Amino acid sequence: MERLYQNKPVNIAIVGAGPSGVYCALNILQMFKQINFDNYLLTIFEKGKILHTLLPTGGTRCNITNSKEDIKEFCSNYPRGEKFLYSLFSRYSNFETIEFFNSIGVETYVESDGRVFPKSNSSKDVREKMLNKLFSYKNVKIIKKQINHKQELDSYDKIVISIGSRSGYNLITEFNHTYIPFKKALCALVVDDFKYPKGVSVKALDGDFLFTNNGISGPLAYKISSINAYKDFPYEIKIKLFCEDYLIEETKKFPKKSIINVLSKFIPKSLASVILPYPKKNCAEISQKELISYSTLKLKIISTSNKGEIVHAGGLKLGEADKNCKSKINNNLWYCGEILDIDGFCGGFNLQNCWSGAYVVAKDIVSSIIDI
Ligand SMILES: Cc1cc2nc3c(=O)[nH]c(=O)nc-3n(C[C@H](O)[C@H](O)[C@H](O)COP(=O)(O)OP(=O)(O)OC[C@H]3O[C@@H](n4cnc5c(N)ncnc54)[C@H](O)[C@@H]3O)c2cc1C
């Protein structure tokens, strides 16, 4: 072990105490402790309440990560950042994250769809456990302050920016990096000429969604919003509701039944009555072409909803960070979490981006101070 900094304490700054900033701090502190190094001071700048952005996650249950084992499959859940994450996840995976949380007293369980939650089902509990661990270390200081300019960080030897993509513009550009303008991703969508049954949930072949007052929300809507985050409005989407073969088969079995009764076996009756031009017609009277058309819902999306989004696309251009999330332009500068132009679908993928990036940054910072 060789000390690259001899006498003066190393001053490390982390800007933003969301999940990525705090996880990065916890890992730096743990790594230094493991090698008995204490000639440093870690300062965390947070403009609001520390880890407040963790509280609403997973509907306050905190979907910490996803249990998918295959890294390639895991990465396919990120419309932006897939390749970059492959390298991060190869070095620090969802399983290492779960181990870390277990080690600080957060036990976890896996839902049937692969989402991982704390056994307490409480994001407040996860926040508390992370903060208890953080406050158990000495050389750490938390300052309630908004950092607006890079000059405010001049006295620090190592700097981590983890402020999320929405508020990243100032710092990213002052550090001469390219800022990809943020867009809402994982949000509800507004539908043109909205005539659908409000509040009704649909289990479609493509995924689950529900009709809001003016559009669609729910997992499938979020996924569509994420994939199309940078598409101009309006755009058209097609949702496959069910397999048309089953409807055709059913109409053959019951030619005298009204089409609305048969179609209602596949989708909610209130939706069937909007889709069907003549709901009372008998099945035998409907052409096969028409039957097939009922299996797909075509919608014109005119905007994202102005009600709460889950994640933002955009942020630091990925080509300007190396595989350790270190700036290729400024020495001693790192980025982690949502501030990078990375965003994933629902299912614990966005937090996993924070955990893996934060760990890799922590390791790179520690290695740049102590040759381990
Ligand atoms: C309602 C909701 C539910 C979600 N649920 C889940 C889920 O269950 N699972 C999942 O994987 N993801 C979920 N997400 C996404 C996840 O919360 C984010 O991806 C994650 O919080 C990003 O963490 P971050 O630390 O990179 O940035 P942020 O969480 O945005 O934290 C940045 C921090 O920096 C501070 N800050 C900003 N600018 C400055 C500045 N200039 N100076 C000082 N401090 C600053 C902010 O106050 C904030 O505390 C959810 C998001 C929302 C909104």
The ligand as an ORCA input file, in Angstrom:
! r2SCAN-3c Opt
* xyz 0 1
  C     -41.686      9.075     -7.132
  C     -40.422      8.342     -7.515
  C     -40.314      6.988     -7.271
  C     -39.151      6.297     -7.639
  N     -39.055      4.974     -7.349
  C     -37.948      4.294     -7.696
  C     -37.782      2.928     -7.336
  O     -38.588      2.364     -6.571
  N     -36.679      2.266     -7.782
  C     -35.740      2.883     -8.580
  O     -34.788      2.206     -8.982
  N     -35.830      4.193     -8.872
  C     -36.894      4.916     -8.439
  N     -36.976      6.250     -8.720
  C     -35.823      6.912     -9.382
  C     -34.736      7.209     -8.339
  O     -35.308      7.815     -7.213
  C     -33.674      8.121     -8.948
  O     -33.106      7.472    -10.059
  C     -32.602      8.440     -7.901
  O     -33.143      9.174     -6.827
  C     -31.447      9.245     -8.517
  O     -30.507      9.432     -7.485
  P     -29.347     10.527     -7.578
  O     -28.683     10.493     -6.260
  O     -28.522     10.316     -8.766
  O     -30.102     11.928     -7.786
  P     -31.209     12.587     -6.884
  O     -32.026     11.566     -6.201
  O     -31.896     13.559     -7.774
  O     -30.413     13.353     -5.757
  C     -29.697     14.523     -6.031
  C     -29.518     15.295     -4.741
  O     -28.718     16.430     -5.013
  C     -29.273     17.585     -4.399
  N     -28.846     18.723     -5.228
  C     -29.251     19.042     -6.480
  N     -28.581     20.118     -6.928
  C     -27.726     20.472     -5.949
  C     -26.756     21.509     -5.842
  N     -26.530     22.331     -6.839
  N     -26.057     21.608     -4.686
  C     -26.275     20.735     -3.651
  N     -27.194     19.743     -3.700
  C     -27.893     19.598     -4.853
  C     -30.766     17.317     -4.408
  O     -31.423     18.056     -3.398
  C     -30.819     15.814     -4.152
  O     -30.862     15.511     -2.780
  C     -38.100      6.975     -8.306
  C     -38.213      8.352     -8.530
  C     -39.351      9.034     -8.137
  C     -39.432     10.527     -8.378
*
